[in-house]
Amino acid sequence: MASPSHDLLIVGAGINGAGIARDAALRGLSVVVCDRGDIAGATSSASTKLIHGGIRYLEHAAFGLVRESLREREVLGRIAAHLVRPQRFVVPHTGERPAWMLALGLSLYDLLAGRHSLPASQRLPPDFPLLRELDPPVTGAHAYFDLWVDDARLTLTNLMDAHAHGAEVLPRHELVAVSADPTSGWRCELSGRAGRRAIHARCVANVAGPWVGEVEQLRGVPSPPLRLVQGTHILLPRLHAGDDAWLLQQPDRRVVFVIPWDAHSHLVGTTETELASPSGSGATDVEFEYLLSAVQRAFGRRLHTEDIEWAFSGMRPLIGGDGKDARTASREYRLSLEATDRRRAWLTVQGGKLTTYRRLAESAVDLLIGPLSGTTRSSTADQFLPGSGPAGSAALASLHGKAGVVPKGWIDALWHRHGTLTGQLIDDHASGADGAGRDFGGGLFEAEARWCAENEWATEADDVMWRRTRCGVRMTPAQRAAFTGWWSAQPFG
């Protein structure tokens, strides 16, 4: 090839890779995104589901990271409104940190946020009704707000917007070989279900998260220092009614979140378990006991592993070599650019967190603009993600009126996943006499499954059950098996 056919190949379709793809495509660059697994198939679908500043990072003087995260919280609350919801967290006074310290930290948290749309933190009175759920009782509590988010769909919608602006998205395409082109760019070979494919790109961004070292080794470069810290979450039967979440202080000075998942369950997490390699990931009995003990200390309930409805683990790829333990290790990110006379560039991304993905992406593309050509200013903070926009509740009300035989509750669930695209989904797949089609259980209907295959790069049944919809949580094993069989019999299965 005499010249690169693409400006940028992004290796990794997690949240950071998706954010870079969107930013680059919006700036007019020719982009290809590949991943050997599904979109958000690893860390980016296994987070605590929060867009937050990270209040506990204030103890480690990470003021810059907290400030950046809180500013991004405001941006994402605007551009991804259908995927986020305000979430109040109650911090009971249990003695690990004095009340004055919590008050000071939360005041600083509000200050670093600047102007924001969420309510300010407050001290709750000792007779606040929710505190009656705790056993043993506490003398008081503080409360503050952050945002809950559907992490997998946030990743997906970034790639949907990138695709709408010309990017090619290739899940389940693994980068298997890379070499520097004699004239310019990189010659890369991808392996997918349909065989192998060559991609010639002027720049490559290695955003493979826990597997960033494996990608570096393909070009003969040693793995960068990286720390893998596993975070495990469990789903438990509802501990009490209401929409409030908890931030529970632990004897080891860590914190555990208890967050409403739905009307039936609470999500409890997370752990911080050091891993030697990605192959060692997976929830352990020790982690289960840690989380169950946290619940018992707060609510006086002795629960067992048999009470766990679902568990998942994600690997946080933190910057290595700082000598700190997992609790205090930096959650910041590092961008390393190697450029050759504006003809060829390689960007390696390390670290980062869900909340700051958009700023990471903006900074990454700013670095790549030198070797490439395109609009120099990022516009990702100003443009809604697919499904979000000013329509809001009025659009949802109109959908209820046109639904016909489609269940109203299903439309509400669709709205929180697809936002303003829900109308198109219904028109395309649920407007006939059969309505939503086959009911697979757990809130999953045939119409949405077909939409995921046609519009969201779902290629396996698990993609739909666990990442596009998360309906698999409420499906029985028999229902999941039936859906998998149906999916396999379809042209897209």
N, C-alpha and C positions, 0 to 999 in steps of 0.2 A: 504494500500500500504506500503510495507516494505521500499521503497526508492523512492525519487522523480522521476517522469517520464520526467520532464523537468528541465533545469537549471533556466530558467527565464520566468515569465509571466509578460508582459507589459500591463498595463491598460491605454489605450489611444492611438489612431492612428492618432494623430496630428503630427506636425513636430518634436517635441522633442521625442515622443514615437517612431516614425519611425526612427529617427536618432539613438536612443539607440538600436533598433532592428537590424539595419544594423551593427553597431559597434560590438555588441555582437555576431551576427552570423558570421561575418568575423573573430572573434577570436575563433570560433569553439564551441560556446555555443549552447545548445538546447533552442530555443526561441519560445514562442507563444505570439502573439499580439492580443488583443481584443479591441473592441470599441462598445458602444451601438448604435452608428450611423455609418455614412459612413466614409471612409478614408478622413481626412482633412475636415470633415463635419461641423466644427465650425470655431474657430479662425484661423486655418491654411489655410483656403481658403478665408478669409475676411480681409487680411492685405492690406497695401498700395502697395504691390508687389515690395518691395525694398530690395536689399542686400546692406546695407549701414552702415557707422560708426555711424551715428546719430550726425550730426554736431551740433545740438542744445544742445546735452548733454555736450559739452565743457563748456557751461555757468555754468553748475552745477558741474564742476570739476570732471566729470566722465571719467578721462583720461584713466584709465585701461580698462573700457568697450569700449570706442571708439577705442583704440588701438587693442584690441582683435577682435572687429567687423571688422576693416579695414583689418586685416590679414586674417580673414575668407572670406572677400569679394574677396581676391585674390585666395584663395583656391577654392571657389565655382565657380568663373569665369573659372577655369580650369577643374574641375571635372563634372560640369553641364553646359557645354558650350551651348548646344542646348536649354536650358531653360532660359538663361539670355541674356541680351543685354546691352551694355554700354549706359548710359543715361546722357546727359548733363542737368544740372540744372542752370537756370539763377536766380540770386538773385538781384532784382532791389533795388536801393538805395531809399527807401521810408521814411527814417527818424527814424524808430523805433530803429535802431542801426546805429551809424556812419560808414562811409565807412572804416575808419582805423580799426575799430573793426572787420568788416567783413574780411578785408584783413589779419589781425592777426589770426583770427580764422581759415581761410582757409589755411594759411601757416602752422599752427599747425596741421591741418587735414592732409595735405600732409606729414608732418614730421612723424606723428604717424603711417601713412600707411607703412613707410619703402619703400622698393623697390616694385613698383607696375606697372602693365601694362596699367593702365588708364592714360590719360593725366592729367597733374597738373592743379591746379586751376589758374585762370587768372582774371585780371580786364578788363572788356569790355569797349570800348570807348563810349562816349555819343551818337555817330551817328550809333551805332550798329543797323542794320536794324530791328531786332526783337523788340527792345524797342519802335518802332513806334506803336506796338499793344497796348501799355498801354495808359490809359486815366484816370487820368491826366498823362502827360509825366514825366519822371524822368531824372536826370542829369547823371546817369551812372548805372553800375551794375557789379557784379562779376559772375563768372561761375565756376562750378566744376562738376566732374563726379562721379556717383555711378552706380550700376547695377540694372536694372529692372529684375524681376523674375516672373515666373508662380508659385505662392506659392503652389497651390493644386498639381500640377504635381511634384514639387520638393519633397513634402511629399510622393507622390505615388512612385516615382522612388527609394527613399530610401527603401521603403517596397518591391519593386520589387527585389532590390539587396539582401535584407535580405532573401526573399523567395528563391532566386537562391542559397543561401548558407544554406538552410535548415530550415529557420523560417516558422512557420505556421501563416497565417494572417487571422483573423476572424472579419471582420467588421459586425456590427449589431449583436454582441454577448455581452450582458451586464453582468458584474460581479454582481451577486446578493447575494453571500454568500462567506465568507472566514473564515477559522479557522486554528489555529496552529495544525499541525499534532503532535501526541504524540511522535513520534520518530524523525522526521526531516521535514523541509519544511512547505509548506502551502497547505491546501486543499481548492481549489476554485471552485465555481460552476458558470457556465456561462449559460445564457438563450438566445437562438437564435430562428430563425424561425423553426428549426427542433426539438426544445425541449431543454432540459437541458443537460449539459455536465460537468463532473468533470475534473478538471485539477489539477495535483499535481506538484508543482514547489518548488524548493529549495529557490528561491528568487522571490519577487514581486516588480515591479517598478510601483509606482502610478504616472502616467504622465497624469492625467485626466484634467489638465488645470483648467478651471473655476469650475469643479466638483471634484477637488482633495479632498475637505472636505467630500463629500458624500462617497467617497471610503474609506477614513480613518474611517468613522463612522461604516462601515461594520465590522471592526475588533475591534470596541469598543473604538476607540481613538478619542479625540476631534479634531475638524477641526483646521488646522493650520491657523494663521493669514493671510488673503488674501484680496487683494483689486481688485475689478473688475472695469475696466475702459472701457467703450464702445467707439469704434471708428467707426464712420459712414462715408461712402464714397458715392458720387453720380456721375453718368455718365451724362454729358451734351453734347449737340451738339457742334461740333468743334468750339473753340473760334478763331482759326486762323490756317493757314497751317504751316507745318514744324514739325521737330522731337524733338525740344527742349522742356524741361519741365521747370516749374517755382517752386521756393520756395518763397512763399509770406509771408512776415512778417505781423503779425496782431497787432492791438492796445493792446491786452492783452499779448503780447510778445510770443504768440504761433506762429506756422507757419502752412501754408496750402500748400499742394502740388497740382499742376495742371500738369497732366502727359498725354501725348498722349496715348489713348487706342487703336484706330485704325484710319483709314482714315476719320471716321465720328464723333468721339467723343473724349472728354477729361475726364479723371478721376480726381475728386476733393476730397481731404480729408486731414486730418481726424479730427474728433472731439475727445474730451476727457470728457466723461460723466460718473460720478460715479454711480455705480449700487449697490443696496443692496444685490441682489442675481441674479443668472443666469436667473431666470424666468422673470426678469424685462427687458430683453434685447429687442431691436427693435428700428429702426430709429424713431426719433421724429421730429415734426414740428420745434422745437427750433433748432435742429441740422441742418435741411435743411436751415433754415434762416441764421444760422451762416456761412455755406459754400457758400450760394448764395450771402451773403453780402460781403464775401471775394472776390468773382469774380467781383462783381460790383465795389468795391473799386479799383481793379487793372485794369479792362478793361472798366469801365464806362458802363457796360451793366446791365440793370435791368432785371433779370430773375426771374421766378416764379416756384413753385413746379410743375406746369404742364409741364415745360421744362425738368424735370428730366426724363431721359430715363430708368434709373435703379438705385437702391440704395441697399446697403448691409451694415450690421453692424457686427463687431466682438468684442469679449470680451477679453481684455488683462488681464490675471491673474497675477497681480503684487504682489511682496512681501509686506505684510501688516505690520502695526505697526510702520512705520517710521515717522508718523506725518506730512508728506509733502503732498502738494496738487497733483492732478493728473498730472499736467504739469511737476513737478519736482521730482515725485516719481521715485525710482530706477527701471531701466530696466534690472538689473542684475538677476542672478538666485541663488537659494539655493538648495543644495542637502543634505538631512537628511537621514542617514543610521542607521538602528537598526539591529544589527547582534547578533546571539546567538550561540556561540561556533562553528562557521564555519558550522553550520548545517542549519541555517535558517536566512534569511535577508529580510528586508523590506526597500525599498528606496522610499522616497517621494521627488518629484520634484516641486519646486515653482518658478514662475517667468520665466525669459528668453525672448528672442526675436528671430524672424525668422533667422536673420543673424548669430547668435551664436549657432544655434542648434547643429552643428557638434561638437563644442568644449564642449558644455554641455554634449552631448552623450559620448564623449571620457572620460570626467571626471567621469560621472556616471558609466560607465563600469569599469574604473580603480578602483572605490570604491568596485564594486561587485566582482572583481577578487579575493579578499580575501576569501569570503565564497565559491567561485566557483573554477573551474579549467579551464584553457584555456590560449591562447596566451596573454601575458601581455602587448604587444604593439599594439596600435591602428594602422590600416592601411587605415582608411577612407579618409585621406587627399591625399593619393597616388593613389587611384583607381577610375577610371571614374565611374560615375553613369550610369545605363542602358540608352542607347540612345546617350551618349556622347563618344567622342574618337577622335583620330587623323584624321579620314577620312575627315570630314569637307565638304567644298563646292564640292569637286570632287565626293563624294558619292551622293550628291544632284543632280549634273548634270547627273550622270548615271541613276538616278531614272526618270528624265525627259525623257530620251531616251527609257526606257522600259515601259512607262506608258500606251501606246496604247490609249484606249478610255477614260482613266481617265483624268479629267481636270488638267491642269498644276498648276493652282492656288490652287487647293485642295492639291496637293502634297506639295507645299510650306507650306501650313498651317499644314499639317501632320508633316512635318519636324520640325517645331517649337514646336510641342507637343511630338513627338516620336523620333526625331533624327534619328540615324542609324537603329532603329527598323522599320522605315517606309517601307523599302524594304520587310521585312517579312510580315508586315501588308498587303501590296499590293499583295504579292505572295499568302497569305492565303485567302484573301477575295475580291480582286479586279482585279484578273488576267483573269477572264472569259469574255464571250461576254457581260455581263451586266455591266462590269466595276465596278464602285463604288457602284452600286445598287441604291436603292431608294434615291432620294434627298428629305430630310425632311425640307430644308430651313436653312438659317443662316450659311451655310457651313457644315452642318451635313449630312453625307451620311451613308447608311446602313452598308457599309463595316467597317467603323470605329466603329459604334455602336456595331457590333458583336465582333470586336477585344476587345473593352472595357469590354464586358461581359465575354469573354473567358480568357483574360490575365490581367485584371486590377480590378477584384473584383467588377465591377459595378453590382448592383442588382436591382436598380430602375432607371426609366427614368431620374429623376432629377440628379442622379449621373453623367450621361453622359452629359446632357445639361449644368449643372452649374459648375461641377468640373473637369471632364475628358477633356472637350472640351471648355466650356463656349460659345458654339454656341447658347445657349438659349437666350443670350443677343440680337442677331440679328434675332431670330425667332418671328413670330407673335403669338399671343395667339392661333389662330387656328392651326398653325403649331406645337406648343408645345403640344396641345391636341392630334393632329394626331400622333405625335411621341409617346406620352404616351400610346395611344391605341395600336399602333403597338408593342411597347415593351411588354405590358401586355399580348399580344397574343403569345409571343415567349416562348420557353421552359425555358429561363432564366429570364423571366419577373415575 
